[in-house]
Amino acid sequence: MKKNEAVLALVLFIGLGHAQGALAQSPTLPLEIGAFRIAEVTAAVAPPLFVKMILPASTDPWLLKGVAAARGPVLPVLYGSLISLQAYDGYSTSRGLQKGAVESNGLMASLATHPASLWAVKGTTGFISIYMAEQLWRQHRRGAAIALLVASNAMMAGVAANNRAILRRLK
């Protein structure tokens, strides 16, 4: 995970180096990373975080007004719990299979015997749930986004509880 964060930081650092010079020259900011042009962003429509990130080094960021988060604390908490439940499901499924349990989900039965496949499916299903919730949130369907994540978390909590009960019986 740290490697991914380092790569992202490097990409942002390189991209912002190009972006700072462009901002000083014109009000329209082309965001370029390497040979790729991401978007044309004007200071008027740029998200506040982006504007803060491309300020010249001499600007004191504490002088800027605080910007409220675009969403409350509910979505990030639901994201974190879903990721945790998916990770626990992958772990408990792997442990159960090692101890002789059988995968009861017919769709996952063939994939569960291969750890890489199991973790790929767990990561993909978590990603899809979060992606869909983000799309709903951006479409101003916030109740639907929260309901989707609550339902996903409830389902995964049930799966995790079932896996835990099976692991206890196998001891």
N, C-alpha and C positions, 0 to 999 in steps of 0.2 A: 504494500500500500504506500509506503514512503517513497518508493521509486516513482509511482504514478504521480504523487503530489509534487515531487521534484521536477518531473518532466513538465507538468502543468505550470509550475512556477516559472520554469525556464522559458516556456512558450509565451506566457504572459509578459515576462520581462523583455524578451526580444520584441514582441509585438508592440508593447507600450513604448519602447525606445523609438520605434518608427512613428508611432502615433503622436508622441509629444511634439516632434518637429512639425508634423502636419497640422496640428492644432494651432500652433503659433502662426502658420502661414495662411490658413483659411478657416472660415467658420464650419465648413463641411469637412468631416474627418473620415478619410478612408481607413478602415481597419485592415491592415495587411499583416499577415504572418507568413514570412517567407515569400513564396510566389503566389500565395492564395489571397484574394481579396474577399474578405468576409462580408462587409456591408459598408454602406455609406451612412454615417451617423452625424447628425448635426447636434450641436450643443443643446439646442432647445428640446430635442426629442430623446436625447441620450438618457439612459437610466442614471439616477444620481450617483450610484456606486461607480459606474463607468466614468462619469465626469470627475469624480474625486480621484480615481486611479490615474488619470492622465494629466493632472495638474502639474505645472512646473515644480521642480524640487524646492524652489524658494518659497512656495506658498505653504503657509502653516495650515494643515488640515483641521486643526482645532478651531480655526476661525470660521469654518463653514457651519451652517445650520445642520443640526442632526436630522437625519432622514429616517422616517418611520419604516419599519419592515413592510414589505408588500403583503405579507401574510402573518397571521398570529402564530402562537407557539404550537397550535394543534397539529398542523400538517407535519412539521419536522419531528414531533414526538411520535406520530403515527408511522412516519417513514422509518424511524429508528427501531420502533418495536417490530415492524414487519420484517426488517432486515434481520433483527435478532431472532425472531421466530423462524424465519427461513433457515438461518444458520443452525439453530438448534435442531430443526427437523432434519437437515442434512447430516449433522453429527449423530443424532440419535438413530437415524435410519442406518447409517454406516455401522454404528456399534451393534445395533440389533442384528444386522445381517452377519456380522462377525461372530455373534453368539448363537447363531442358528435360527433366528427369526426369519419369517418370510414376508416379503412386501405384499400387502393386501390390495394395493392400488394396481389394477391390471395394466394401466398405461405406464406406470413407473417400474413394474416388475422387471422388465428386461433391461432398463436403464440403471436400476439401482445396484446391479451387480458390478457395474463399472464406476468407480469413484469419480472419475473426471466427468462422465455423463451426468451422474447424479448432481454434482456441484454446478455443472453448466445449466441444468434444468432449474435448480433452486435459484441461481443468480438471474436467469432469464425471467422466471415467473415473478420474482421480486421486482426486477427492473420494469417489467410490463405493467404491473400494478401501480408502481410509482409514476411511471410515464403517463399512464391513462389519467391518474389523479391530477397530475400537473396540467395536462391538456384541459381537463374539466375546469380546473381552477382558473386557467387563462381565458377560458370562454365564459367566465363569470358564473359558472355553475358550481359554486363553492360547496353548497349542501351535498350535491352529488359526489364531489371529490372526497369530502369527508366521509360520506356514507360508503363509498367504494373502499376506502382504506379501513374503516371500522369493520366492514364485512370481511375483507381480506385478513385483517388481524384476528377476528373472531374465528374464522375458519382455521387459520394456522395455529391459533391457541388450542383449538380442539384436537388438531393433528398432533401438536406437541404433547398435550396431556395424554393422548392415547399412546404415543411412542414412549413416554415416561412410564406408563403403567406396564407396557410390554417389557421394557428394560428391567423393571423391578421384578417381574415374574421370572425373568431369565437368570437372575443372580443366583 
